């Protein structure tokens, strides 16, 4: 950041303001405070006939790895709308969201993931430009050793185990290694 978006001044300083916990860029001329907030990623575990909708990444980082359909939330949409849009953009699938399943943070890269349970309504098998392939895979077909991020692998493994038990939990938090923690 080089200039204040409020007054155009280049007189920006990094400081803590009254009762604040973080240093923030503040315009020394007009006192505008600039907040740097994490990005929200919304996505789904989409299930259909004991198979799970997976995407093979066509973009960096880690092109060619597999993941659940998810992406950045846009201004003006709910987190549910963002999850539905991202599933459609990445896979060509239309879904119905059932319930939230996991919320976890990755503070190292300033991201918050919100994942939902969803069921498939329609699937055109026409992935968007960020996806090499979109497939419905059984638990045995999932390329477990080629999943994009450890938390995605952990969430999907827990989901499959819980489905077999007939009960679902809610997961929050994330370790530095990408392991998601169960909250009751």
Residue pairs with C-beta under 8 A, 6 or more apart in sequence:
1 12
1 25
1 34
2 10
2 12
3 9
3 10
3 12
4 10
4 11
4 12
4 27
4 29
4 30
4 32
5 32
5 34
6 27
6 30
6 32
7 27
7 29
7 30
7 32
9 27
9 28
9 29
9 30
11 27
11 28
11 29
12 25
12 26
12 27
12 28
12 34
13 25
13 26
13 28
14 23
14 24
14 25
14 26
15 23
15 24
15 26
16 22
16 23
16 24
17 24
17 26
17 33
24 33
24 34
24 35
24 36
25 33
25 34
25 36
26 32
26 33
26 34
27 34
36 110
37 110
38 105
38 107
38 110
38 111
38 112
39 72
39 73
39 110
39 111
39 112
40 72
40 73
40 79
40 82
40 111
40 112
40 114
41 70
41 71
41 72
41 73
41 111
41 112
41 113
41 114
42 70
42 71
42 73
42 79
42 80
42 82
42 83
42 86
42 113
42 114
42 115
42 116
43 68
43 69
43 70
43 71
43 83
43 86
43 87
43 113
43 114
43 115
43 116
44 53
44 68
44 69
44 70
44 83
44 84
44 86
44 87
44 95
44 97
44 115
44 116
44 117
44 118
45 52
45 68
45 101
45 115
45 116
45 117
45 118
45 155
45 156
45 159
46 52
46 53
46 68
46 69
46 87
46 91
46 93
46 95
46 118
46 119
46 120
47 53
47 117
47 118
47 119
47 120
47 163
48 119
48 120
48 123
48 136
49 136
50 138
50 139
51 136
51 137
51 138
51 141
52 68
52 136
52 137
52 138
52 139
52 142
52 156
52 160
53 68
53 69
53 87
53 91
53 93
53 120
53 123
53 134
53 135
53 136
54 66
54 67
54 68
54 134
54 135
54 136
54 137
54 142
55 66
55 67
55 68
55 69
55 90
55 91
55 127
55 130
55 131
55 133
55 134
56 64
56 65
56 66
56 131
56 132
56 133
56 134
56 135
57 63
57 64
57 65
57 66
57 67
57 130
57 131
57 132
57 148
58 127
58 129
58 130
58 131
58 132
59 130
62 148
63 132
64 132
64 146
65 146
65 147
65 148
66 142
66 143
66 146
66 147
66 148
67 147
67 148
67 149
67 152
68 115
68 152
68 155
68 156
69 86
69 87
69 90
69 91
69 93
69 134
70 83
70 86
70 90
70 113
70 115
71 82
71 85
71 86
71 89
71 90
71 130
72 82
72 86
73 79
73 82
74 82
74 85
77 85
79 114
80 97
80 116
83 97
83 114
83 115
83 116
83 118
84 94
84 95
84 97
87 93
87 94
87 95
87 118
88 94
88 95
89 128
89 130
90 127
90 128
90 130
90 131
90 134
91 123
91 127
91 128
91 131
91 134
92 123
92 124
92 125
92 126
92 127
92 128
92 134
93 120
93 121
93 122
93 123
93 124
93 134
94 120
94 121
94 122
94 123
95 118
95 119
95 120
95 121
96 118
96 119
96 121
97 116
97 117
97 118
98 116
98 117
98 118
98 119
99 116
99 117
99 168
100 114
100 115
100 116
100 117
100 170
101 115
101 116
101 117
101 155
101 159
101 168
101 170
101 171
102 113
102 114
102 115
102 155
102 170
102 171
102 172
102 180
103 112
103 113
103 114
103 115
103 170
103 171
103 172
104 112
104 113
104 151
104 171
104 172
104 173
104 174
104 180
105 111
105 112
105 113
105 173
105 174
106 112
106 113
106 151
106 174
106 178
108 176
113 151
115 155
117 159
117 168
120 136
123 136
125 134
127 133
127 134
139 160
142 156
144 153
144 157
147 153
147 156
149 178
150 177
150 178
150 179
151 174
151 178
151 179
151 180
154 178
154 179
154 180
155 171
155 180
158 169
158 171
158 180
158 182
159 168
162 168
162 169
169 182
169 183
169 184
170 183
171 180
171 181
171 182
171 183
172 180
172 181
172 183
173 180
173 181
173 183
174 180
174 181
175 181
